[in-house]
Amino acid sequence: MNPSQNPSALRSKKIITETLLHLMTQHPYAEITVKHILLESNISRKTFYRNFSSKDDVLNSYMDSILHSYITCIIEQKHFSFLEILDTIFYFCEENKNFLFILRDNNLLHLLLIKLNTLIPTEHQKIVTPNVKSNDSSADHFLTDYVLFFNIGGIWNIITKWIEQDMRDSITDIKNTIAFYLSDVKHIDCRQF
């Protein structure tokens, strides 16, 4: 994607993105072509390719922008308690509900997980590394990576289940269930898995 901040380019990018998202509500993503986007948006081929390299680039650009907003919200939090971060995650999902449903209906939710698996460890490193004591061992960093991916996968599966249920289930009930489970996790018999 071309990162131009020219108002005309930004307007074109917005039109192209909105057109792709609209088409995804009517047609499977795999069947949508750049030509379809051009016909629906009345944007010239030259303008499209000045801003994006493909329809995948359009979708990736949009996902990057909303994930950037999500990361900004997380970073701006003063405290990083699990339940506060969970609140931010649910808020993010509610704010982007229509987009998440579009991804779900096109079997593309996994694309967000792929991006999160890269983005969150990178951002975590930026936040934590400056505060790490020099005597922290590489084993601690190794374990931190596994804990991060455990959390990303666990929370992602909860969010995916919630999206599959059309986000009808109570956020409070979901959070209470998770908090109860985590408080009782030391009593779970791992042999049942």
N, C-alpha and C positions, 0 to 999 in steps of 0.2 A: 504494500500500500504506500502511496505517496503521502508523506506527512504534511502537505501544504496547509497553511493556516489562512490562505486567501479566502475571503468571504464567499466568493463565487464557487471555489473548489469545495468549501465546507457545505455549501447548499447542495451542490451536485452529489457529494458523498451521502448526505442525508437522504436525498431523493432516491438514490440508488439503493441504499440500505433499506429504507422503508418499502421500496418496491419489492426487493427480494423477500423481506419478511411477509409482506402481503401475499406474494405468490406462494410462499411456503404454507400459507393457511388454505390454499386451494389446490395445490399440486404437490406430489412428493418431491422432495429436494433433488433427488437423483434425476428427475425429469426436467428440471428447470435449467435453462441454458442462458448464457449471456444475451443471446438474441431475444429471448422472452423478456428479460429485464429491460432491454433497450426499447422494445415495442411498448411495454407497459408504462415505462417512465418517460418516454419521449426524450431520452438522453441520447446524444450521439455516441457512436462507437469510440470516436476519438476521446470524448470526455470521459467515458467509462474507463478506458485504458490509461488515461492520464492519472486516474485516481486509484484504480485497482487492477490487479493482474488477472483475476478470475472471480467467479462467484464465490469460491472458497475463501478468497482474500476478503471479500465483502463480509462474509459471515465471521471470519476470524477477527477482522477489524472491530466488528460490533461486540463480539465476545470480549476482546481485549479491553474495549472502553468500559463495559459494565464491570468487568473484573477489576479494573483499575479503580473504579469508584468504590467497590467493595473493600479492596485493600486499604484505600484511603480512610474509609470509615473505621476499619479495624485499628489502623495505626493511630488515628486521632483519639481512640479510647484511652482514658487515663489508667484504667485497670484492665487486666487481661484475665479475669476469672472466666472459667469455662462457660458458666451460664450467661455472662455478659456477651461473650463472643457468640454464643448460640443465639441470643437475642438479635445480634447484628446479622447473623446468617439468615434467620427467619425474616427479618425486615428486608434484607436484600432480595430474598426470594419473592416476598409479597410485592415489592416494588417492580420486579421483573417477571411477574406471574405470566403475562401473555407470551413473553419470549420463551420462558421455560416450557410452557404448553406447546409452543410451536416446535421447539426442539424435541420434546417428548413425542409429539404426533409424527415427527419425521425420523424417529429412532436415532436422534443425534445428541441426547443428553450426555453421552459418554465423552463428547468433545470438551465439555466444560471440565469434567474430571481430569482429562489429560492436561488441560491448561492449569488447573489447580495443583496438580502434582508437580508442576514445574514452578509455578508462581509462588506458592506458599513457602516451600523451603528456601527459595531465593530471598523473599521478603523477611522470613524468620532470621536468616543469616544476617541481613542488614540491621535488624533490630537487636538481636542477641549478641552477635560477635563483638561489638564495641563494649559490651558489658561483661564479657566472659573474662574470668580471672586467668592469669597466665599459667596457673597450676592445674587447670582443667585438663584432663587426659583426653587423648583421641578416642578412647573407649566411650567417654561421656558423649562426644559428638556423634559417634557411631550409634549409640542408643537413642540419642535425640532424633536422628534421622528416622529410625524405626517407629518411634513414638509419634512423630509428625505424620508419617504415612498411615499409621494405625488410626490416628484421629481424622485425617482427611477422608480415608475410606469409610470409617464408621459413620461420620457425620454425613458424608455424601450419600450413603445408602439410606439413611434416615430421610434425608431431603428427597431422594428419588422416590421412596415409598410414599411420602407426603404428596409429591407432585402427581404420582400415579393415582392417588386418591382425590385428585382435583383440588388439593389443598383444603379439603373440607374439615379434616381433623383439627381439633383444638391445639394451638401452639402451646398453651399452658399445660395441657394434658401430656403432650409429647415431652416437653421439658421436664415435667414432674416425673414422668416414667424414666427418663434418662438419668435424672438426678438420683432417684431411688435406686436404680440399677447400679450406678457408680458407687453409691454409698454402701451398697451391699455386696459389691463385687468380690471382696475377700472371702465371702462365705460360699461362693459358687464352686461347685464340684466340676472341675475342668474335664473330668472323664465323661461327662454327658455330651461333650462335643465330639 
